[in-house]
Amino acid sequence: MAKLPVTADEIINVFGPHKHYPNKGTVRSNPQNPDALVKTHCCFCGLQCGIQLKVKDKKVVGFEPWNDFPFNEGRLCPKGVQRYMQDNHPDRLLSPYKRVEGKGFVPIEWDEAYDVVINEIKRIQEKYGKNSFAMLSGVSLTNEKSYMIGKFARVALKTANLDYNGRLCMVSAGAGNKKAFGMDRSSNSWADLAHAEVIIITGANVSECFPVLTHKIWEARDNGAKLIVIDPRQIPIARTADIHLPLRPGTDSALTNTMLKVLIDNNWLDNDFIHNYTSGFEETAEAVKDCTLEWGEEVTGIPKELIYKAAEMWGKAKTSFLMHARGIEHHSKGVQNVSSCINLVLATGRIGKPYCGYGTITGQGNGQGGREHGHKCDQLPGNRDIENPEHRKFVANVWGIKEEDMPGKGLSAYEIIEAINRGEIKGLLSICFNPLVSLPNNSNVRAALEKLEFYAGIDFFLSETLRHANIILAGSLQEEEEGTTTSAEGRVIRIRAVVDPPGKAKRDSEILMELARRLGEGDKFNYKNSEETFNELRVASRGSAADYYGITYERVEKNLGIFWPCPTEDHPGTPRLWEDKVFNTNDKKAHFNPTPYKKPTEEPDEDYPIVLTTGRVVSQYLSGSQTRRIGKLVDLYPEPLLEIHPKLAAKYGIEENDLIKVSTRRGSALFPANVVETIRQDTVFIPYHWGGVNSANQLTIDALDPVSKIPEFKVCACKVEKTGRKKGENSKEFGNQSRDIQY
């Protein structure tokens, strides 16, 4: 496959991203009466806040708070307030498109688009084998779509190589949870935060990434809770914490192992819980025997007195809650980091009790439900194992296929990119995944896209990745199709079809079902509506760890959500797991897992002396394909900035707004300096929501966790250099796109 059909600037001029602002009469406060107010949920992070979308003349024109939804009670973050602005957007894909060299992308009819896609799938698979065609999916999709995609890839496309952008999100948390508890879900609803005496937040910039959750933490603070925040940056919530532990990036398990050693040395343990309800404690204690306070200080860079104080605060509490997100998971040892946090929870026995718990904060809209029901390379619906013969047989029976016809475990997301570069995968179908921005070392991703013989994508905006496509299939926004998602708490909630897709765009499920029909498997994808798909999902999950069988659309509506597991229709759901102290493991006990400290894959050295870490900002979401098109969100944070400490900046003669060249072993890029005191002196930070020359993932390392296959976004080695230019002075030195056009 060739490079882009025309220049990136020419594609951007037609398809964006362009900034979209409210027209007069579409803002929330407009007094005109809407035709409808539809209760649904935000399309962004895993909190899945309730919202009412305002409809006028069959278009979404604004929003109203949904005060009765129990999690957010009407509260919304800046992204939630502006989420309706993706509707009626001038960048919206309104028909299928095909690539035409020298012209860009031209609209075509659906029959032509389907014919090309099906013919290319058949050609490639007949020539190179079934697994030579891969599929990449997204977990901002509903449970119904996630389930359908998993089934589509295995039954219609007949490939093992299906994975999803949740590979960049919750897989380390999921693997750690399975190792400890036998189940991949946050152990508690957020309601348990209210009366926790001590809260640990590690690797989670709650105030910017999950702002509405901050209210739950303030409720606990009002009730006297102490707050410990672990993060290399003094993120907003850390500024009010009782203890902030600004650890050196990549040393998370060294810190938690040292804290566990302090708990053991002082017998701040729940020995009865450890003895009766857990296994592996002796081995775990042995693994931390040399993790002295002095060692912990040397490795993490945190004063030993502060580590001790945090361990004492946690150890002496009667109730507590520990929560984490990508900050500890985006590592080549992400699963180990998660396990080390769980060890602190188990050692104190504060789980399965009121106001005691452990929560993994899901980053993407349906990051929880998506990984439970289908589009993960090693997983089947109900969080079943694709390599387990009993699991395979059960799901194959639901799908109406022979177990031996079901593909086995495939490659993870980045491994699919590597396989394309090796020439093993020749074709790709994607849906709502933007790997050219999201994956690390993205020059390697670009090279892979250019090697594909055929690439088709389903989406509602033309992303940076889709600029490389042969065929683009115009899909649907969340509010254009019925369904469910599962929030970070494990609460299954209803997504409403508020409006129809515009122009000739189609619902994602319609596209998938038509592709399946043309591949000869239409009888297995003959769903009349989303509820019918969900009811099959319920059956496919029955008796599994992630059992949705007792959840129905009617029950979800009536109760404003149902927590899984929910095995029968008269079961109330399970907001708090493990109250009976019976865990979902083979021995029914919770498992301690030893986590001997391992260094990051790449550490600073003489050539690259500074640590680079990446993350989010409050106004943007993931690869920015949606939020970089919403004018007010772009204006809040127009381009990625390089956060650097004043002392480190002074060492290199850097001042505010200097345009800085940041280099790693993967490449170089330019970023304006943002000189702040809220970051470690040995570390710089760049947000990752932008593509092209503004992409932080030009620089990040493609090292993977051996268990979860998550990339190590949070730590690599870099160097910085002044360019002699200031922010706003245009340069095309790094790439073929001007900075001022890359919203």
C-alpha positions in Angstrom: 0.0 0.0 0.0 1.3 3.5 -0.8 1.6 6.4 1.6 -1.2 9.0 2.0 -3.1 9.6 -1.3 -2.6 13.3 -0.9 -0.7 15.4 1.7 -1.9 15.3 5.3 -2.7 19.0 5.1 -5.1 18.4 2.1 -6.9 15.6 4.0 -7.2 17.8 7.1 -8.6 20.7 5.0 -11.5 18.4 4.0 -12.0 16.0 7.0 -10.5 17.9 9.9 -10.0 18.0 12.7 -11.8 21.4 12.6 -12.9 23.2 15.7 -16.7 23.2 16.1 -18.5 25.8 18.3 -22.2 26.0 19.5 -24.5 27.9 17.2 -26.8 30.4 18.8 -29.8 28.6 20.1 -28.1 25.2 20.8 -26.6 25.9 24.3 -28.0 24.2 27.3 -29.6 27.4 28.7 -31.6 28.1 25.6 -35.2 28.5 26.6 -36.7 27.0 23.5 -38.6 23.8 24.2 -36.8 20.7 22.9 -38.7 18.0 21.2 -37.2 15.5 23.6 -34.9 15.1 26.6 -33.3 11.6 26.4 -31.7 10.1 29.4 -28.4 8.4 28.4 -24.7 8.6 29.4 -21.5 10.4 28.6 -19.6 8.8 25.7 -16.1 9.4 27.3 -14.5 8.0 30.4 -15.4 4.9 32.3 -17.4 6.8 34.9 -20.2 6.9 32.4 -21.9 9.9 34.0 -25.7 10.2 33.4 -26.7 13.0 31.1 -29.9 14.1 29.2 -29.4 15.0 25.6 -31.6 17.7 24.2 -33.2 16.9 20.8 -34.8 19.4 18.4 -35.8 18.6 14.8 -34.2 15.2 15.1 -30.8 16.7 16.0 -28.9 16.8 19.3 -28.7 20.5 20.2 -27.7 20.5 23.8 -28.0 18.8 27.2 -29.5 19.0 30.6 -28.2 17.5 33.9 -29.6 14.1 34.9 -29.8 14.8 38.7 -31.4 11.4 39.5 -28.6 9.2 38.2 -26.9 7.9 41.4 -23.2 8.2 40.5 -22.8 11.8 39.2 -26.1 13.3 40.4 -26.1 15.8 37.5 -22.4 16.7 37.7 -20.3 16.7 34.5 -16.7 17.5 33.6 -15.7 19.8 30.8 -15.8 17.0 28.3 -19.2 15.9 29.4 -20.6 19.4 29.1 -19.3 19.7 25.6 -19.9 16.1 24.4 -23.0 17.0 22.4 -20.9 19.1 20.2 -19.7 16.1 18.2 -23.2 15.8 16.9 -23.9 17.9 13.7 -20.2 18.3 13.3 -18.9 19.5 9.9 -16.2 16.7 10.0 -18.8 14.0 10.3 -18.4 11.1 7.8 -21.8 11.0 5.9 -21.1 8.2 3.5 -18.5 5.5 2.6 -15.3 6.7 1.0 -12.6 5.2 -1.1 -9.0 6.2 -1.5 -8.1 7.7 -4.9 -4.4 8.4 -5.5 -3.8 12.1 -6.0 -7.4 13.1 -5.1 -7.7 11.8 -1.5 -11.0 10.2 -0.4 -14.1 10.3 -2.6 -17.6 9.3 -1.5 -19.1 6.0 -2.9 -22.2 4.0 -2.4 -22.5 1.3 0.2 -22.7 -1.6 -2.2 -19.4 -0.6 -3.8 -17.8 -0.2 -0.4 -19.0 -3.6 0.8 -17.9 -5.3 -2.4 -14.4 -4.0 -2.2 -14.1 -4.9 1.5 -15.4 -8.4 1.1 -13.4 -9.1 -2.1 -10.2 -8.0 -0.4 -10.9 -10.1 2.7 -11.4 -13.1 0.5 -8.4 -12.4 -1.7 -6.0 -11.9 1.2 -7.2 -14.9 3.2 -7.2 -17.3 0.2 -3.7 -16.2 -0.6 -2.1 -16.0 2.8 -4.4 -17.8 5.3 -7.2 -16.8 7.6 -5.0 -15.1 10.2 -3.4 -12.8 7.6 -6.4 -10.5 8.0 -6.7 -8.9 11.5 -9.2 -6.7 13.2 -8.7 -3.9 15.8 -11.6 -2.6 17.9 -12.4 0.1 20.4 -13.9 0.0 23.9 -15.9 3.1 23.7 -18.4 0.8 22.0 -21.4 -0.7 23.8 -21.5 -4.2 25.2 -23.6 -5.3 22.3 -21.2 -4.1 19.7 -18.2 -5.5 21.7 -19.9 -8.9 21.8 -20.8 -8.7 18.1 -17.3 -7.8 17.1 -15.8 -10.7 19.1 -18.2 -13.1 17.4 -17.8 -11.4 14.0 -14.0 -11.8 14.0 -14.1 -15.5 15.0 -17.2 -16.6 13.1 -17.4 -14.4 10.0 -13.8 -13.2 9.5 -12.5 -16.5 11.0 -9.3 -14.9 12.3 -7.5 -15.3 15.6 -6.0 -11.8 15.3 -8.6 -9.6 17.0 -7.6 -7.1 19.7 -8.8 -3.7 21.0 -7.6 -0.4 22.3 -8.4 -1.6 25.8 -4.9 -3.2 25.4 -3.7 0.4 26.2 -6.1 0.7 29.2 -7.2 -1.9 31.7 -5.4 -5.1 30.8 -2.8 -4.9 33.5 -5.5 -4.2 36.1 -7.5 -7.0 34.7 -4.7 -9.5 34.9 -3.7 -8.4 38.4 -7.3 -8.8 39.6 -7.6 -12.2 38.1 -4.4 -13.3 39.7 -5.6 -12.1 43.1 -9.4 -12.6 43.1 -10.2 -14.7 40.0 -12.3 -11.9 38.7 -11.7 -8.8 36.7 -13.7 -6.0 38.2 -13.4 -3.2 40.7 -14.3 -4.7 44.0 -16.6 -1.9 45.1 -19.0 0.8 44.0 -17.7 4.3 44.6 -20.3 4.7 47.3 -17.9 2.9 49.7 -15.5 5.9 49.5 -17.8 8.0 51.6 -16.6 6.7 55.0 -13.2 5.3 54.2 -10.7 6.6 56.8 -7.8 6.5 54.4 -7.8 6.6 50.7 -4.8 5.8 48.5 -4.8 7.1 44.9 -1.9 5.9 42.9 -1.2 6.5 39.2 -4.6 8.3 38.7 -4.9 12.0 37.9 -8.5 11.9 39.2 -9.0 15.7 39.0 -8.3 15.9 35.3 -9.0 12.4 34.0 -12.1 11.5 36.1 -13.2 14.9 37.6 -16.6 13.8 38.7 -15.1 11.1 40.9 -13.4 13.9 42.8 -16.7 14.7 44.4 -16.8 11.3 46.0 -13.4 11.8 47.4 -14.4 15.2 48.9 -17.4 13.5 50.5 -14.9 11.2 52.3 -12.7 14.1 53.2 -15.7 15.9 54.7 -16.2 12.8 56.8 -12.5 13.0 58.0 -10.8 10.7 55.5 -7.0 11.0 55.1 -5.7 11.1 51.5 -2.4 9.6 50.2 -1.6 10.4 46.5 1.2 8.6 44.7 2.3 10.3 41.5 5.5 11.8 40.0 3.6 15.1 39.4 1.8 17.2 42.0 -1.5 16.7 40.2 -4.4 18.8 41.3 -5.7 16.3 43.9 -2.2 15.9 45.3 -2.2 19.5 46.3 -4.8 18.9 49.0 -3.5 15.4 50.0 -2.3 14.6 53.5 0.6 12.9 52.0 2.0 13.2 48.4 4.6 10.6 47.4 6.3 12.0 44.2 8.0 8.8 43.2 10.5 8.4 40.4 8.6 7.0 37.3 8.8 3.3 37.1 9.4 2.6 40.8 5.8 2.0 41.8 6.3 -1.6 43.1 9.4 -0.6 45.0 7.3 1.9 46.9 4.4 -0.5 47.7 6.8 -3.3 48.5 8.5 -1.0 51.0 5.2 0.0 52.5 4.2 -3.7 52.8 7.5 -4.4 54.6 6.6 -1.6 57.1 3.2 -3.1 57.7 4.8 -6.5 58.4 7.5 -5.2 60.6 4.9 -3.3 62.8 2.3 -6.1 62.6 -0.2 -3.7 61.1 -1.9 -6.7 59.6 -5.2 -8.5 59.7 -3.7 -11.8 60.6 -7.0 -13.6 60.9 -8.0 -12.6 57.4 -4.6 -13.5 56.0 -4.7 -16.9 57.7 -8.3 -17.9 56.9 -9.0 -16.2 53.5 -5.8 -15.8 51.6 -2.8 -17.8 50.3 0.7 -16.8 49.3 1.4 -14.4 52.1 4.6 -16.1 53.3 6.1 -16.0 49.8 5.1 -12.4 49.4 6.6 -11.4 52.8 9.8 -13.2 51.8 10.0 -11.2 48.6 9.9 -7.9 50.5 12.3 -8.8 53.3 15.0 -6.6 51.9 12.7 -3.7 51.0 13.9 -1.5 53.8 13.0 2.1 54.2 16.5 3.0 53.2 16.3 0.9 50.0 12.9 2.3 49.2 14.2 5.9 49.5 17.1 5.2 47.2 15.0 3.6 44.5 11.9 5.8 44.6 13.5 9.1 45.5 11.0 9.6 48.3 12.3 10.4 51.8 12.0 7.3 54.0 10.1 9.2 56.7 7.4 10.0 54.2 7.1 6.4 53.1 6.9 5.3 56.7 4.2 7.9 57.5 2.1 6.7 54.5 2.4 3.0 55.5 1.5 3.9 59.1 -1.5 5.9 58.1 -2.7 3.0 55.9 -1.8 0.3 58.4 -3.6 1.8 61.4 -6.9 2.6 59.6 -10.1 0.7 60.3 -11.6 1.4 56.8 -9.8 2.2 53.6 -10.0 2.4 49.8 -7.2 2.0 47.3 -7.7 3.0 43.7 -5.4 3.2 40.7 -5.4 3.9 37.0 -3.0 3.9 34.1 -0.1 5.5 36.0 0.8 2.2 37.5 -0.4 0.1 34.6 1.3 1.6 31.6 4.6 -0.3 32.3 6.4 -3.3 31.2 5.7 -4.5 34.7 2.2 -3.2 34.9 0.6 -6.4 36.3 3.3 -6.6 38.9 2.5 -3.0 40.0 -1.2 -3.8 40.3 -0.5 -7.0 42.3 1.7 -5.0 44.7 -1.2 -2.6 45.4 -3.6 -5.5 46.0 -1.1 -7.0 48.4 -1.5 -3.8 50.6 -5.2 -4.3 50.6 -5.1 -8.0 51.4 -2.5 -7.5 54.1 -4.9 -5.3 56.1 -8.0 -7.4 55.3 -10.0 -4.4 54.3 -12.0 -5.7 51.4 -15.6 -7.1 51.2 -16.6 -4.8 54.0 -18.6 -1.5 54.1 -16.3 1.5 53.3 -13.4 -0.8 52.6 -12.3 -1.7 49.1 -10.2 -1.6 46.0 -11.1 0.1 42.7 -9.5 0.1 39.3 -10.6 3.3 37.4 -11.5 2.4 33.9 -10.2 5.0 31.4 -12.4 4.4 28.4 -16.2 4.6 28.1 -16.8 0.8 28.1 -13.4 -0.4 29.1 -15.0 -2.6 31.7 -17.7 -4.2 29.6 -15.7 -4.3 26.5 -13.0 -6.5 27.8 -15.6 -8.9 29.3 -17.5 -9.8 26.2 -15.6 -10.2 23.1 -12.9 -8.2 21.4 -9.8 -9.2 23.3 -7.4 -11.6 21.6 -7.4 -14.2 24.4 -11.0 -13.9 25.7 -14.5 -15.0 25.0 -17.8 -13.5 26.3 -18.2 -13.7 30.1 -14.5 -13.1 30.6 -14.0 -16.7 29.5 -10.6 -18.0 28.3 -10.3 -18.7 24.6 -7.8 -21.5 25.3 -10.0 -23.3 27.8 -11.7 -26.2 26.1 -14.8 -26.0 28.3 -15.2 -22.3 27.7 -14.7 -22.7 24.0 -17.3 -25.4 23.8 -19.9 -23.4 25.8 -19.5 -20.2 23.6 -19.3 -22.2 20.4 -22.7 -23.8 21.2 -24.2 -20.4 21.8 -22.8 -19.2 18.5 -24.0 -22.2 16.6 -20.5 -23.3 15.4 -18.2 -26.3 16.1 -15.7 -25.7 18.8 -12.9 -26.8 16.4 -13.9 -24.1 14.0 -13.3 -21.3 16.6 -9.9 -19.7 16.2 -7.5 -19.8 19.1 -5.6 -17.0 20.9 -4.4 -14.3 18.6 -2.0 -11.4 18.8 -2.4 -8.3 21.0 -2.8 -4.8 19.5 0.9 -3.9 19.2 1.9 -7.4 18.3 -0.5 -7.1 15.3 1.4 -4.0 14.2 4.7 -5.9 14.5 3.2 -8.8 12.5 2.2 -6.4 9.8 5.7 -5.1 9.6 7.1 -8.7 9.4 4.7 -9.3 6.5 2.6 -11.9 8.3 -0.6 -9.8 8.4 -1.7 -8.3 5.1 -5.1 -6.9 5.7 -6.8 -5.0 8.5 -10.3 -3.9 9.5 -10.6 -1.4 12.4 -13.5 0.2 14.3 -13.1 3.2 16.5 -9.4 2.7 17.2 -6.7 5.3 16.2 -3.4 3.4 16.7 -1.3 5.9 14.8 -1.9 8.3 17.7 -2.5 5.8 20.5 0.3 3.2 20.2 3.9 3.8 21.2 6.7 4.4 18.8 4.2 5.4 16.2 6.7 5.6 13.3 6.6 1.9 13.5 2.8 2.0 13.3 2.9 4.3 10.3 5.3 1.9 8.6 2.9 -1.0 9.2 -0.1 0.9 7.7 2.0 1.6 4.7 2.8 -2.1 4.2 -0.8 -3.3 4.4 -2.2 -4.6 1.1 -5.7 -3.5 2.3 -7.1 -1.5 5.1 -10.7 -0.6 5.9 -12.1 1.3 8.9 -15.4 1.9 10.5 -15.7 5.3 12.2 -17.7 8.5 12.4 -14.7 10.9 12.0 -11.6 10.4 9.7 -8.8 9.8 12.2 -5.1 10.0 11.6 -5.1 6.3 11.1 -7.9 6.3 8.6 -5.9 8.6 6.4 -4.1 5.4 5.4 -7.3 3.4 4.6 -8.5 2.1 1.2 -12.1 2.1 2.3 -13.8 4.1 5.0 -17.2 2.9 6.3 -19.2 5.8 7.9 -20.4 4.5 11.3 -22.3 5.8 14.3 -21.9 7.9 17.4 -22.8 6.4 20.8 -26.1 8.3 20.8 -27.2 6.8 17.5 -27.7 3.2 18.6 -29.4 1.5 21.5 -27.2 -0.5 23.9 -25.6 -0.9 27.3 -22.2 -0.1 28.7 -20.6 -1.1 32.0 -19.1 1.6 34.2 -15.9 1.5 36.2 -17.9 0.4 39.2 -19.2 -2.7 37.3 -22.7 -1.1 36.9 -24.4 -2.0 33.6 -26.3 1.0 32.3 -28.5 1.9 29.3 -27.3 3.9 26.3 -30.2 5.4 24.3 -30.5 5.9 20.6 -31.2 9.6 20.7 -31.1 10.4 17.0 -30.4 8.5 13.7 -27.0 8.5 11.9 -26.9 11.5 9.5 -26.7 11.3 5.8 -25.8 7.9 4.5 -23.9 6.9 7.6 -25.1 3.6 9.2 -25.2 2.1 12.7 -22.0 0.1 13.5 -24.1 -3.0 14.1 -25.7 -2.7 10.7 -22.3 -2.6 9.0 -21.0 -5.6 10.9 -24.1 -7.7 10.2 -24.0 -6.8 6.5 -20.3 -7.7 6.3 -21.1 -11.0 8.1 -23.9 -11.7 5.6 -21.7 -11.1 2.6 -19.1 -13.4 4.2 -21.7 -16.2 4.3 -22.5 -16.1 8.0 -25.6 -13.9 8.0 -27.7 -16.5 9.7 -25.6 -16.1 12.9 -25.9 -12.3 12.9 -29.6 -11.8 12.2 -30.3 -9.5 15.2 -33.5 -7.5 15.0 -32.3 -4.9 17.6 -29.7 -4.3 20.2 -31.8 -5.9 23.0 -31.7 -9.2 21.0 -28.0 -9.0 20.8 -27.8 -8.3 24.6 -30.0 -11.3 25.3 -27.6 -13.5 23.4 -24.7 -11.9 25.4 -26.5 -12.8 28.6 -26.7 -16.4 27.6 -23.0 -16.5 26.4 -22.0 -15.1 29.8 -24.2 -17.4 31.9 -22.2 -19.2 34.7 -19.0 -17.2 34.0 -17.0 -14.9 36.2 -18.7 -12.0 34.4 -22.2 -13.3 34.6 -24.8 -10.9 33.1 -27.6 -13.5 32.7 -29.9 -11.9 35.2 -29.6 -8.4 33.8 -32.3 -7.3 31.3 -33.0 -4.0 29.6 -36.1 -3.6 31.8 -34.2 -4.2 35.0 -31.5 -1.7 34.0 -34.1 0.9 33.3 -36.0 0.3 36.5 -32.9 0.3 38.8 -30.7 2.9 37.0 -28.2 0.1 36.4 -27.4 -3.3 37.7 -24.0 -4.5 39.1 -22.7 -7.7 37.8 -22.3 -10.6 38.6 -26.0 -11.1 38.4 -26.8 -14.7 37.7 -30.6 -14.7 37.8 -33.4 -12.2 37.1 -34.3 -12.1 40.8 -30.7 -11.4 41.9 -30.2 -7.8 43.1 -26.7 -7.5 41.5 -23.4 -7.1 43.4 -22.2 -3.6 44.1 -19.7 -4.9 46.7 -17.7 -8.1 45.9 -16.3 -10.6 48.4 -18.6 -10.0 51.4 -18.8 -13.7 52.0 -14.9 -13.9 51.8 -15.3 -16.6 49.1 -13.2 -15.6 46.1 -13.4 -16.7 42.5 -10.1 -18.7 42.6 -9.5 -22.4 42.6 -9.0 -22.5 46.3 -11.7 -19.9 47.0 -9.1 -17.7 48.7 -7.6 -14.3 47.7 -4.1 -14.7 46.4 -1.1 -12.7 47.5 1.4 -12.5 44.6 5.1 -11.8 45.2 6.3 -8.7 43.3 10.1 -8.4 43.4 11.1 -5.0 42.0 12.1 -4.8 38.4 13.5 -1.7 36.7 11.9 -0.1 33.7 13.0 -1.3 30.3 14.8 2.0 29.6 16.3 4.2 32.2 18.1 7.6 31.9 21.8 7.5 30.9 24.5 9.9 29.7 23.0 10.3 26.3 19.3 10.5 27.4 19.5 11.8 31.0 15.8 12.7 31.7 12.7 10.6 32.3 9.8 11.2 29.9 6.3 10.3 31.1 3.0 10.8 29.4 -0.7 11.2 30.3 -3.9 13.2 29.8 -5.3 16.7 30.3 -8.8 17.5 31.5 -10.2 18.8 28.1 -9.0 15.9 25.9 -9.8 12.2 25.6 -7.6 9.4 24.4 -6.3 10.0 20.8 -8.4 13.2 20.6 -10.3 12.2 17.5 -13.5 13.4 19.1 -12.4 16.1 21.6 -9.9 17.8 19.2 -12.9 18.7 17.1 -14.8 20.5 19.9 -13.8 24.1 19.9 -14.2 25.0 23.5 -12.2 21.9 24.6 -9.4 22.7 22.1 -9.3 26.3 23.4 -8.7 25.0 27.0 -5.5 23.2 25.9 -4.7 24.0 22.2 -1.6 21.9 21.8 0.6 19.5 23.9 3.1 21.3 26.2 6.3 20.0 27.8 6.0 20.2 31.6 9.5 20.8 33.1 10.6 21.8 36.5 12.2 25.2 36.9 15.5 23.8 38.1 15.7 21.4 35.2 14.7 24.2 32.8 17.4 26.4 34.2 20.0 23.8 33.6 19.3 23.9 29.9 18.5 27.6 29.7 14.8 26.9 29.0 12.1 29.5 29.6 8.3 29.5 29.4 7.0 29.0 25.8 10.4 28.1 24.4 10.1 25.6 21.6 12.0 22.6 22.8 13.3 19.6 20.8 12.6 16.4 22.8 14.5 13.3 21.6 14.4 9.6 22.5 15.8 6.6 20.8 12.6 6.5 18.7 12.7 10.0 17.3 12.4 13.7 18.0 9.6 16.3 18.2 9.0 19.9 19.2 6.9 21.0 22.2 6.5 24.4 23.9 7.9 24.5 27.4 5.6 24.8 30.4 7.8 25.5 33.4 6.0 24.3 36.5 7.0 23.3 40.0 4.5 20.4 40.1 6.8 17.8 38.5 10.0 16.0 39.7 13.2 17.7 38.7 14.4 14.6 36.8 11.2 14.1 34.8 9.3 15.8 32.0 5.7 15.2 31.0 3.8 15.4 27.6 0.1 14.7 27.1 -0.6 12.2 24.3 -3.9 13.3 22.7 -2.4 14.7 19.5 -1.2 13.2 16.2 1.2 14.2 13.5 4.1 16.4 14.6 2.4 17.0 17.9 2.4 13.3 18.9 4.0 12.3 22.2 3.9 8.7 21.0 6.6 9.5 18.4 8.9 9.2 21.4 7.5 6.5 23.7 9.0 3.0 23.9 7.3 -0.1 22.5 8.2 -2.4 25.4 5.3 -4.6 26.5 4.3 -6.2 29.8 4.9 -9.9 29.3 1.5 -10.8 30.8 -0.9 -8.1 29.8 1.0 -6.9 26.6 0.3 -3.3 27.7 3.0 -0.8 26.4 5.3 1.1 28.8 3.9 4.6 28.1 4.9 6.0 31.5 8.7 5.9 31.4 11.4 6.1 28.9 14.7 8.1 28.6 14.9 11.4 26.7 17.0 14.5 26.2 15.9 18.2 25.7 17.4 20.9 23.6 16.5 24.6 23.0 15.7 25.4 19.4 16.0 29.2 19.7 12.3 29.6 18.7 9.2 30.4 20.8 5.7 28.8 20.9 3.8 29.9 17.8 6.8 30.1 15.5 5.9 27.6 12.8 8.3 24.9 11.8 8.0 21.9 9.5 11.3 20.4 10.6 9.7 17.3 12.1 7.1 15.9 9.7 5.1 17.1 6.7 2.3 18.9 8.7 2.4 22.4 10.2 1.8 22.7 13.9 -0.9 25.2 13.7 -3.2 22.9 11.8 -2.9 19.9 14.2 -5.8 20.5 16.6 
